[in-house]
Amino acid sequence: SNEDPLYFDLKGYLHFFKNDMEIARQCWKKALLIRRSANVSRDFLSNNIALIAKTLMYEPRNLDAAAGMLNFSLKKLEIGKSTPQRAYLLSQLGNVEFYRDNIEESRKLMKKAYELHKKLGSEYHASCDLHDLGLTYFSRSDFASALGHLKDSLSTNMKLRHPRECCMGTVSLMFVLDSIGQYNEAIEAYKALCREFDEE
């Protein structure tokens, strides 16, 4: 239905993964407007706001606008309440700070998101936080910490069998291993991915 917010959520994801950021943004704005008109709780509205902010990290890049939307949504959530929405907003805000090259602040936000996702029992989202944390360490040439976080993240996603996240995690791991001259290990990481999903 054209008035079903889930329709626009899914359409937004489709265009996001095709790098059509403007169309994805318009779809998620439409979903947000439909939910607002239906007086949906602020917690659920924050999901759409976070997705809209996510598009602003890419095209056109407007990190100030993205940070403003995320911080506004965080302030609207019930204080002290542990929710998936709070964890997701923290993780996205961590990504904004990463793109701003505020690595310490980025890492602090991502760690908060990771701890909250762990508390909520969301292994998948916690593994995504670990992956992003690994990239913050890599950006500062802390290769040991980067590898530790990336391997832990990939191990979880292999267990959960998330093909997309496994591919992304393997590429990140291979890139770090290649950067420090561990070429054989990089090849083995690729082979492990192929073995895991060979039958599929």
C-alpha positions in Angstrom: 0.0 0.0 0.0 1.2 3.6 -0.8 0.3 4.6 2.8 2.1 1.7 4.4 5.4 3.0 6.0 7.0 -0.4 5.7 6.6 -0.1 1.9 8.7 3.1 2.0 11.1 1.6 4.5 11.9 -1.3 2.1 12.0 0.9 -1.0 14.4 3.2 0.9 16.7 0.3 1.6 16.6 -0.8 -2.0 17.7 2.6 -3.2 20.3 3.0 -0.4 22.1 -0.2 -1.4 22.0 1.0 -5.0 23.6 4.3 -3.8 20.5 6.3 -4.8 20.8 8.4 -1.7 18.3 11.1 -2.7 15.5 8.6 -3.5 16.3 6.6 -0.3 16.0 9.8 1.7 12.7 10.7 0.1 11.3 7.2 0.8 12.3 7.4 4.5 11.0 10.9 4.8 7.6 9.6 3.5 7.7 6.7 6.0 8.4 9.2 8.8 5.5 11.5 7.8 3.1 8.5 7.6 4.1 7.4 11.1 3.9 10.9 12.5 0.4 11.3 11.2 -0.5 8.0 12.9 0.9 9.3 16.2 3.5 6.5 16.4 5.9 6.7 19.4 9.0 8.7 19.2 11.1 5.6 19.6 9.9 4.3 16.3 10.1 7.7 14.6 13.8 7.8 15.6 14.5 4.8 13.3 13.5 6.7 10.2 15.3 9.9 11.4 18.5 7.8 11.8 18.1 6.4 8.3 17.6 9.8 6.8 20.7 11.0 8.7 22.6 8.0 7.4 22.1 9.1 3.7 23.6 12.5 4.6 26.9 10.7 5.5 27.2 9.9 1.8 25.5 12.0 -0.8 25.3 15.0 -0.5 27.6 14.8 2.5 26.3 17.0 5.3 27.7 15.7 8.5 26.5 18.7 10.6 22.9 18.0 9.5 23.3 14.3 10.1 24.7 14.9 13.6 22.0 17.4 14.4 19.2 15.0 13.4 20.7 12.2 15.5 21.3 14.3 18.6 17.8 15.7 18.3 16.4 12.2 18.2 18.5 11.0 21.1 17.2 13.9 23.3 13.6 12.9 22.4 14.0 9.4 23.7 13.1 8.6 27.3 16.0 9.4 29.5 17.9 6.4 30.9 15.8 3.8 29.0 17.8 1.1 27.2 16.2 0.6 23.7 17.4 -0.6 20.3 16.6 2.8 19.0 19.1 4.5 21.4 21.8 2.0 20.5 21.3 2.5 16.8 21.3 6.3 17.1 24.6 6.1 19.1 26.2 3.9 16.5 25.2 6.2 13.7 26.4 9.2 15.6 29.7 7.4 16.1 29.9 7.0 12.3 29.4 10.7 11.8 32.2 11.5 14.2 34.4 8.9 12.4 33.8 10.8 9.1 34.6 14.0 10.9 37.9 12.4 12.0 37.0 12.8 15.7 38.2 9.3 16.4 38.1 9.4 20.2 34.6 10.7 20.3 33.6 8.2 17.5 35.1 5.3 19.5 33.3 6.4 22.7 29.9 6.5 21.0 30.5 3.2 19.2 31.5 1.5 22.5 28.3 2.8 24.1 26.3 1.4 21.2 28.1 -1.9 21.5 27.5 -2.3 25.2 23.8 -1.4 24.8 23.3 -3.8 21.9 25.0 -6.6 24.0 22.7 -5.7 26.9 19.7 -6.0 24.6 20.9 -9.3 23.3 21.4 -8.1 19.7 24.4 -10.1 18.5 24.1 -8.9 14.9 24.1 -5.1 15.8 26.8 -5.6 18.4 29.0 -7.3 15.7 28.4 -4.3 13.4 29.6 -2.0 16.2 32.7 -4.2 16.6 33.4 -3.9 12.9 33.1 -0.1 12.9 35.3 0.1 16.1 37.9 -2.0 14.2 38.0 0.6 11.5 38.6 3.4 14.0 41.6 1.6 15.3 42.9 1.0 11.8 42.5 4.7 11.0 45.1 5.3 13.7 47.4 2.4 12.7 46.6 0.4 15.8 46.6 -2.8 13.8 46.4 -5.3 16.7 43.2 -3.7 18.0 41.8 -3.3 14.5 42.4 -7.0 13.8 40.9 -8.1 17.1 37.7 -6.2 16.6 37.3 -7.2 13.0 37.9 -10.9 13.7 35.5 -10.9 16.6 32.8 -9.2 14.4 33.4 -11.5 11.5 33.3 -14.6 13.7 29.8 -13.6 15.0 28.5 -12.9 11.5 29.8 -16.2 10.3 27.9 -17.9 13.1 24.8 -15.9 12.3 25.3 -16.5 8.6 24.7 -12.9 7.4 26.2 -13.0 3.8 26.4 -9.3 3.3 28.0 -8.6 6.6 30.4 -11.5 6.2 31.5 -10.2 2.8 32.0 -6.6 4.2 33.8 -7.9 7.3 36.1 -10.2 5.2 37.0 -7.3 2.9 37.8 -5.1 5.8 39.9 -7.8 7.4 41.7 -8.5 4.2 42.5 -4.8 3.7 44.1 -4.6 7.2 46.0 -7.8 6.7 47.3 -6.7 3.3 48.3 -3.3 4.8 50.6 -5.0 7.3 52.0 -7.5 4.8 50.1 -10.6 6.1 49.2 -11.6 2.5 48.7 -15.3 3.2 46.4 -14.6 6.1 44.4 -12.3 3.8 44.0 -15.0 1.2 43.0 -17.5 4.0 40.3 -15.1 5.1 38.9 -15.0 1.6 39.0 -18.8 1.3 37.1 -19.1 4.6 34.4 -16.9 3.3 34.1 -18.9 0.1 33.9 -22.2 2.0 31.2 -20.8 4.3 28.9 -19.9 1.5 30.1 -22.2 -1.3 26.9 -24.2 -1.2 24.7 -21.1 -1.5 
